[in-house]
Amino acid sequence: MELLPTVVASGWASGINAYLCVAMLGLLGRFGGVDAVPEVLTRTDVLLVAGALYLVEFVADKVPYLDSIWDAISTAIRPTAGAVLAILLAGDASSVEQAVLAATGGGAALVSHLVKGGLRLVVNTSPEPVTNIGTSLAEDVAVAGVATMAVLNPVPAAIIAGFLLLIGLLLLIVLWRRVRRGYRRLKDWRERRRADAPTHPTHR
C-alpha cells in the first residue's frame, strides 16, 4: 500500500476540483517527466478535455449560487474521478489492492467534495461575490499544490490534504452555527417588529 498517500492526496484534490487535478497530473507526466503519473493522463485529448472543463469550472466556481449548483452537478463526478485516478495509479497492483485504493480515493474525494459544497452554501449567505472568488482561488491553489506533491512527495501531500480536510470541516461547523444564530436573530427581530406594529381598526 505504498501508493496510499498518493491516492489520498489525489482523492482530496479531485473532490475539490477534479478537472484541475487531472490536468495538473497530466502536465507533470508529459512535460515534467514524472514517471509516477499514469501515461493515459498525459495524452493530448485528455489534457485538452480536462483543461477545457477546468476553464468552465474556473468561471462557474466563482459566481455566487452558480457555484453551489455546479457542486451539486459534480457530486457524482468528483468521487468517481478520485476512484478512477486511484485505479490508474495502482497500475499492475492486485485486484484487491486496486479495490482498496479505489475506495480510498473515491472516499477521500467524496468527503472533501461534501465539505467544499457545505462551505460554499455558507459562503453564499454573504451578498458580495468577493468571498466566493477568494475562496475559489484559494481552492485552486491548494488543489494544484497538493496534486503536484501527490506524485512528487506523497506522504507530505497526504498529511497536508488531511489537515486541509480537517480545517475545512471545522470551518464548516463554526460558520454553519453562526449562520443559524444569525437566522434565528433575524427571525426573532421580525417577530418582535410584527408584534410591536400598530393595529388599525377596521372602518365600516
Salt bridges, closest charged atoms under 4 A:
ASP45 OD2 - ARG43 NH2 2.54
GLU57 OE2 - ARG78 NH2 2.86
ASP61 OD1 - LYS116 NZ 3.21
ASP61 OD2 - ARG120 NH2 2.90
ASP67 OD2 - ARG120 NH1 2.96
ASP71 OD1 - ARG78 NH1 2.90
GLU139 OE1 - LYS116 NZ 2.70
GLU139 OE1 - ARG120 NH2 2.89
ASP140 OD2 - LYS62 NZ 3.12
